[in-house]
Amino acid sequence: MAATTSRAPITPLQSQVHNPSSNPIFALKFFKCRRRFHLRACSSTGESNNQKTRAIELQKLIEGDPYHLNSKDSPSSLPRPLTSAQLSNLASGGSRLRVAYQGVRGAYSESAAEKAYPNCEPVPCEQFDTAFEAVERWLVDRAVLPIENSLGGSIHRNYDLLLRHRLHIVGEVKLAIRHCLLANHGIKIEDLNRVLSHPQALAQCENTLTKLGLVREAVDDTAGAAKHVAFHKLKDAGAVASMAAAKIYGLNILAQDIQDDSDNVTRFLMLAREPIIPGTDKPFKTSIVFSLEEGPGMLFKALAVFAMRNINLTKIESRPLQKRALQTLDDSANVFPKYFPYLFYVDFEASMADERAQNALGHLKEFATFIKVLGSYPADNRTP
């Protein structure tokens, strides 16, 4: 069971941007006027009477997309992206970033947020949608959300939200998932009849839970399950959650590492309002989404643009294109009905600063009906 945070209403976020012409630091403040949000830039180098302020429409800032291959905006109208070096400085410097994650305190996503941005202020969100919106509305600086698990597969909801919201992938982080069976103090394993957790966590521990004869009940997140068991002082139910959740909610750890496979890793995406400028000084990964016309060999042609340039694909995911009416059945008996137009999400090992990647996407654009770069970012090659 997920719970909303009890945090008081959040005031508009203040952050810093870099002006390349005069190098002042600007504090960003927000105000609402006639139902439209604007951005006011105030120089922090001095508050003289001659200080000028300039209102920039927030809508333009959000809609600017320097990686959209169909964008007709001029470069000057787009937001100034961060470099990978600046992103690292934000993560390691004195700035305390606010990072949204889905779940309550003790969730694996909270641990991923802290691993991605050390010394950050994790902000719990009830749903994935809430985390996306928190970044878009400037309530937080970043979001860290799961996209796939080595045992449970892809988080389809977040693939759909990546296209619905105008955020950019600026990094990835991999986290080893170690599930524990938790219960209130004084409760033994033989006292349990059921266990609560997120559906993926329950699936990852299927063999262990089956041997114990426990009925599985799905809730919104693992830490929420632990909180529910503790808050209601349940005597017949346990929770599958992290060791951190056990400490936070005062539960006893009945068993550790109960996942069916010890190699249980979740990959999280780091999302921001603005992209980073990709480099070639370290291994980079690029995520794109595109659609194709119906026809034999179209997907083969799309993937061939990467193979012929020796670019390695690390992920391909297809999702039905939503909000589109079913097409009429073709009269020809030899043609399958075109019920499902698809979007293809692809990750490949190359930076958008690499000429090979630029040529590959230029080639793909020749026959793709839609293409968008979701982000080009440093790959996480560390041991989870």
N, C-alpha and C positions, 0 to 999 in steps of 0.2 A: 504494500500500500504506500503510495507516494504521498507526501505531505508538502504543502506550500511553506515557504520560509516565513518566519515570523518577523523578518526584518521590517523596520519602519519604512514608510514610503521613501523611495530613493530620489535624491535630488539629482538634477542633471549633472552628468559626468564632466569633469574638467580634465583635459588631457593636453598634450603638447605637440605642436607641429613645428617643422623646420622651414624657415623662409630662406631660400638659397641666395637671395639678393643682398640682404642686410644682416642675416644671421640673428635676428632677435628671437626670443622665445615668446610664443603666443599662448595665452590661456583661452580655451574655447568655452564660451558660455552660450546657453540656449534660452530662447524665449519663444512664446507661442503667440502668433498674431493672425487673426482671421482664419483659424483652423489650419494654418500652414506653419511648419517649423522652419526656423531660420538659424543660421550660425553667425555669431558675432565674434570677431577677432579683436582682442584687446591687447595692446603691447604691454608687456610686463617690464620693459626697460625704464619706465618712468611714467607717472600720471600727470603730465603737463596739461595745461589748458588747451594747448593746440593739438592734443592727441586726437587722431582720427580713428573712427571705427567703421568697419565695412560689413554689411550684411550679405551673406552668401546663402542662397537657397539650399537648404539641406536636401531637398529633393534631387537637385542636380548632382550633389556630392554622392548620394547613394546610387543614382542611376548611371553615373559615369562608370564605364567598364572598359578599361584599356585593353583587355584581352578578347573582347567580343569581336569576332572577325567581320560581323555585319554592321558594326557601329559606324555611324557617320559623324560622330562628335569630333571636334577638333581637339588635338592634344592639350591645348591650353584650358579647355573646359573640364578636363578630367582631374580627379583628385591626385595629388602627388603621392605615389606609392612609396612604401618603406623599402629600404634595402635589407638584405638578409643580415647585414652587420648591425643595422639599427635595431632590427627585431631582437637580435641576441643581446644588445645593450639594454633594451627594455626588460628582457627577462632576467638579466643578471645584475642590473643596476639597482639603485635605491628606489626606483619607481615601483609602487605596489599596485600591480595590475589587478583589476577585478575580472574574474574569469567565471563564466557561467557553465554549469554542468547539470545534467538531468539526474534527479533523485534527491535524497536527503543526506544529511551528514553521515559519513561512513560508507558511502557508495564507492564502487570502484572508479566511477567517473571522477570523483573528487580526488582520488589518488593520482589519476591520470593528469588532472589539471595541475596538481602540485608538482608532478614530475615534468610536465611541459613548461610550466612557468614557476620556478622556485620562488618562494617568498610572495606568492600571489595571494589575493583574497578570494577564496572560492565562494561562488554565489549559487546556492541550490535553486533549481527550477523544477516545477512539477512535471512538465512534459518537454519533449524535444522542441516542439513548436515555440514554447516559452523561451527557451534558450536562444533560438534564432532571433526572435523578436527583441529580446533584451539587448543583443548586440546592435541590431538595426536601429533601435530607439536610443542608443547611446547610454543605456543604463549600466552596461558593462563594457570592458575593453575587448574581450575575447570570449569565445566559447570553445570548449573541448568536448566532443561528442563521439560516441563509438560508431564505427562504420562497418566493421567485420570482426568475427571471432574465428579462431583456427578450428574450433569444433562446431560451433553453431552456425557459421556462415555469415552472410551479409545482414546488415540492419537496413531493411528495405525502406523503412520510414524515412531515414535520414538521407537516402539517395533521392527520394522524391522532394524532400525539403530543400536540398541543395539547389534544385532548379527553381523552386517556388520563391526562394528568398535570394536577395542580391548580396550574398556574402562571398568571400574569397577564402580558399584554403591557403593557409600560410605556413603550415607545418603538419607533421604527424608525430605521434608518440605511441609506442607499443608497451603494453603493460601485461606482465604475467598475472594470471588470475588463479588464486588459490582459495578454493571454497572451504568453508568450515560449517559444521553442523552446530547450531547454537540453540540454547534453551535457557530457561530461568534456573537460577541456583536451586539445588535440591532435586531437580528433575533428571532422571536417567534416561538412556536411550530406550529402554524397554517400556518406559512410561508414555512414550510418544505414539500417537496414532496418525498424525499428519505433519506435513512440513510445508512452509510457505516460502516462496521466493519468486524471482523473475522467471518467466518461461524458459529463457535461454540457460539460466543457471540450473534449473531443474533438469533440463535436457542434458546438460554437461555432467550431471551427477546421476544419470538414470540408473546405471548398474548398481551403484551403492545404495540408492534409495529403494530400489526394487528388492535387494537382499534384506534390507531392514523392514520391508513390508509397510512402508509409509505411504499414505495417500498424499498426492501432490496437489497443492493449491497455488495457482498463479496470481501474483500481484504485480504492481507496476515496477518495483525495483527491489534489489536485494536488501539494501539498508532499510528500506521502508518495511520490509517483512520483519527484520530484527526489531525495529521500533515498535511494530504492532504487537509482537509477541511479548516484549518487555512492558509496554504500556498497559496491556490488558492482563498481564500476569498469567498467561495461558499455561496450563499444566499438561495439556495433551498435545501441544503443537510446538514444533521447533522452527527454525529458520535456516536457510542456506545463505550465508553472507560472508563478509570479510572478517578478519581478525580485528580490524579497526572498528567495525560496527559492534563487535562484542564488547570492546572496551568502552565505547561511547554510551551504549545502552545498558551496560551492566549485566550482560549475559554470560553464561558459562559455555566454554568451548567443549563440546562432547567429542568431536572428531575433527581432525585437520586434513587438508588435502584430499577431500572426498570426490574430486572430479575424476571422471573415468580415464582421462589421459593427462599425464603430468605436463605435457607440452600444450598448455592451454593459454593462449595469448590473444588479447583483444587489441585491435588497432584503432586508435582514436585520431580524429582530424582536429586541427586547430584552425578556428575560423575567425575572420576579422572583417571589418567594413572595407578596408583597403587592401589591395594585393601587395606583395613584396616584389622588388625587382630581382628576377632570377639571375644567378651567377653561374660561373663554371669552375669556381675554386673548390667545390666539394660536390659529392654525388647529389643530384637533384632528381626529383620525381615530378611529373606533370599529370594532372587529371583533367580529362575532357569529357564532354557529352555531345553526341551527334545523332542524327536520324538519317535514314536512307530511303530512297524510293524502293518500291517492291520490284523484285526481279531476280532471276537466277544469277548467283555469283556476286551480288552487290556487297554482302558482308565480307566475302573473300577479297574483293577489290579494296575495301576499306582497310582491312588489316594488312594487306600487302604493301601499303604505302609505308608502313613501319618496318616490315621485314626486309624490303629492298634497300633500306637505309641502315640496316643492322641495329635497329632500336628494339630493345627488349620490352615486351608487354608483361606487366606483373598482375594485371587484373582486368577482367571484362565482365560487365554486368548488364543485362538487358531488363528494361522496365517498360510496361505498356504506357503509351502516350495517353495521358488522362484528358478528360473533358473533350472527347471527340466522339461523335456519333458513330455507331456501327455502320460500316459501309454495306451497300447492297450486294447480295450474292452475285458472283459473276455467272453469266449464262453458260459459259463453257464448262463442261464436266471435267476438263483436264486441268482446271485452275482452282487452287484452294481459295476459299472465301477470305477476303482481306478484313478479318475482324479486328486484328490487333496491330496497329502501327506501333513500332517500338522505338525507344530511345536506348542508345548504347553508351554506357559509362566505361571509360577505359583509363587505366593508369599505365604510364610507360616511364622507363628509366632514361630520362633526358631532360635537360633544362630548356626553357623557351629561349634562352640566350644561345643555344646550340643551333647552328645553321641547319643541321639534319632535321631537328624538330620543326623548325620553321618551314622547311621544304616539304616535310611530310604533311603538315596541316594545310599548306597551300595546295598540295596534290589532293588531299581529302576534300577540300572545299569545292573542287571541280565537280564532284558528283554527290556530295552530301546536301540534303535539303536544309539542314540546320547544324551548326557547330558552335560550341562555346568552350573556352578554356576556364575550368573552375579554379585552377590555381597551379602555379609552378613553384615548388618549395623544396627545402632540404629534406632528403630522405633520412629516416631514422634507422640506421644500421647498427645501433647499439643492441646488446643483449638485453631482452626484456627483464 
